[in-house]
Amino acid sequence: MFEKTKKNACVLDPIKNDPSTILDDLADSTNINHPENVFQFFITEKSKSIIDKQVTKYELSIKSATKRSKYSLVKYILDQLKFLNELLNQ
């Protein structure tokens, strides 16, 4: 992987770089024919911890909404969980 990216590496700093420069650099870069072979999903341990906390909040919210017969809220939260699950399983 290192050898493949070494010669055409493009380092972008979204905080310090000018957005138009970033877009120009991306527009001028070579195409990636098979991006699914190049990019990998990655999540840090800190992010996993944050997601775990959010799922726990969703669980408590579902229990609370169920007790109050707020089924539209339950559906909304379940839709959020479904979206999160699909996002993480990419």
KEKE-3310 file (N, C-alpha, C; in steps of 0.2 Angstrom, whole numbers, plus 5000, padded with zeros to 4 digits):
npx = (5004:5010:5020:5012:5005:5015:5022:5012:5006:4994:4992:4981:4975:4961:4959:4969:4972:4967:4950:4947:4959:4961:4951:4954:4966:4961:4953:4963:4970:4974:4962:4954:4952:4946:4940:4935:4945:4955:4951:4948:4936:4938:4938:4941:4946:4941:4930:4922:4919:4911:4900:4895:4890:4881:4872:4867:4861:4850:4844:4839:4830:4821:4815:4809:4801:4792:4786:4778:4770:4774:4775:4779:4791:4799:4799:4807:4819:4823:4825:4836:4845:4846:4851:4863:4869:4869:4878:4890:4892:4897)
npy = (4994:5006:5008:5010:5022:5031:5039:5047:5053:5063:5075:5082:5095:5100:5110:5119:5121:5130:5129:5130:5127:5113:5107:5110:5103:5090:5088:5089:5077:5060:5047:5035:5019:5007:5010:5003:4994:5001:5010:5009:5005:5013:5014:5022:5017:5026:5032:5020:5019:5030:5027:5016:5022:5030:5021:5015:5025:5026:5014:5016:5027:5021:5011:5020:5028:5017:5014:5025:5024:5030:5027:5032:5039:5028:5021:5031:5031:5018:5018:5026:5018:5008:5015:5018:5005:5001:5010:5006:4994:4994)
npz = (5000:5004:4995:4983:4985:4988:4977:4971:4982:4990:5001:5012:5021:5029:5038:5038:5024:5009:5004:4990:4984:4988:4982:4968:4968:4970:4958:4948:4951:4948:4942:4952:4948:4954:4967:4978:4981:4986:4996:5014:5027:5042:5060:5075:5092:5101:5094:5093:5106:5108:5100:5106:5118:5112:5107:5119:5124:5115:5117:5131:5128:5119:5128:5137:5129:5125:5137:5138:5127:5115:5101:5088:5091:5095:5083:5075:5082:5081:5067:5066:5072:5063:5052:5057:5059:5046:5041:5048:5043:5031)
capx = (5000:5014:5023:5007:5003:5021:5024:5006:5002:4991:4991:4976:4973:4955:4959:4974:4972:4961:4946:4948:4966:4960:4946:4959:4971:4957:4951:4969:4973:4972:4956:4955:4948:4943:4941:4934:4951:4960:4949:4945:4933:4942:4935:4945:4943:4937:4924:4918:4916:4906:4895:4892:4887:4875:4867:4865:4856:4845:4841:4835:4825:4816:4812:4805:4795:4788:4782:4774:4766:4776:4778:4782:4797:4802:4801:4812:4825:4825:4827:4842:4849:4846:4855:4870:4871:4871:4884:4896:4893:4900)
capy = (5000:5012:5009:5012:5029:5035:5043:5052:5055:5070:5077:5088:5098:5104:5116:5124:5123:5134:5124:5130:5123:5106:5105:5110:5097:5083:5088:5087:5071:5054:5044:5028:5014:5003:5013:4998:4990:5006:5013:5004:5008:5013:5017:5022:5015:5032:5032:5014:5020:5035:5024:5012:5026:5032:5015:5014:5031:5024:5009:5019:5031:5016:5009:5026:5029:5012:5015:5031:5023:5035:5022:5035:5040:5021:5020:5035:5028:5011:5020:5029:5012:5004:5019:5017:4999:5000:5014:5003:4987:4996)
capz = (5000:5005:4988:4978:4987:4989:4972:4970:4988:4991:5008:5012:5028:5028:5043:5036:5017:5006:5001:4983:4982:4989:4976:4962:4968:4969:4951:4944:4952:4943:4944:4955:4944:4958:4974:4984:4982:4989:5003:5019:5032:5049:5066:5081:5098:5104:5090:5095:5113:5108:5097:5111:5122:5109:5107:5126:5125:5111:5121:5136:5125:5117:5134:5140:5124:5125:5143:5137:5121:5110:5096:5083:5093:5095:5076:5074:5085:5077:5060:5067:5074:5057:5048:5060:5058:5039:5040:5051:5040:5024)
cpx = (5004:5017:5018:5005:5009:5022:5018:5002:5000:4989:4987:4975:4967:4955:4963:4974:4966:4957:4946:4954:4965:4956:4950:4963:4967:4955:4957:4972:4970:4966:4958:4950:4943:4943:4939:4940:4956:4958:4946:4942:4937:4938:4940:4942:4939:4930:4919:4915:4910:4899:4891:4888:4880:4869:4864:4859:4849:4841:4836:4829:4819:4812:4807:4799:4790:4783:4777:4769:4768:4779:4781:4789:4802:4804:4807:4819:4828:4827:4834:4847:4851:4851:4863:4873:4873:4878:4891:4897:4895:4906)
cpy = (5006:5013:5012:5020:5034:5040:5048:5053:5062:5071:5083:5089:5102:5110:5121:5126:5126:5129:5124:5126:5115:5104:5105:5104:5090:5083:5087:5080:5065:5050:5037:5024:5010:5005:5008:4994:4995:5009:5008:5008:5008:5017:5017:5019:5020:5032:5026:5016:5025:5032:5020:5016:5029:5027:5014:5019:5029:5019:5012:5023:5026:5013:5014:5027:5024:5012:5020:5030:5028:5031:5026:5037:5033:5020:5024:5033:5022:5013:5023:5023:5009:5008:5018:5010:4998:5004:5010:4996:4988:4992)
cpz = (5000:4998:4983:4979:4987:4983:4970:4976:4988:4998:5009:5020:5028:5033:5040:5029:5015:5003:4993:4980:4983:4983:4969:4962:4967:4961:4947:4946:4948:4946:4947:4952:4948:4965:4980:4985:4986:4996:5007:5024:5039:5054:5072:5087:5102:5101:5092:5102:5113:5105:5102:5116:5119:5108:5113:5127:5121:5114:5127:5133:5122:5123:5137:5135:5124:5131:5142:5131:5116:5105:5090:5085:5093:5087:5073:5076:5082:5070:5061:5068:5067:5052:5051:5059:5050:5037:5042:5047:5033:5023)
residu = (MET:PHE:GLU:LYS:THR:LYS:LYS:ASN:ALA:CYS:VAL:LEU:ASP:PRO:ILE:LYS:ASN:ASP:PRO:SER:THR:ILE:LEU:ASP:ASP:LEU:ALA:ASP:SER:THR:ASN:ILE:ASN:HIS:PRO:GLU:ASN:VAL:PHE:GLN:PHE:PHE:ILE:THR:GLU:LYS:SER:LYS:SER:ILE:ILE:ASP:LYS:GLN:VAL:THR:LYS:TYR:GLU:LEU:SER:ILE:LYS:SER:ALA:THR:LYS:ARG:SER:LYS:TYR:SER:LEU:VAL:LYS:TYR:ILE:LEU:ASP:GLN:LEU:LYS:PHE:LEU:ASN:GLU:LEU:LEU:ASN:GLN)
# end
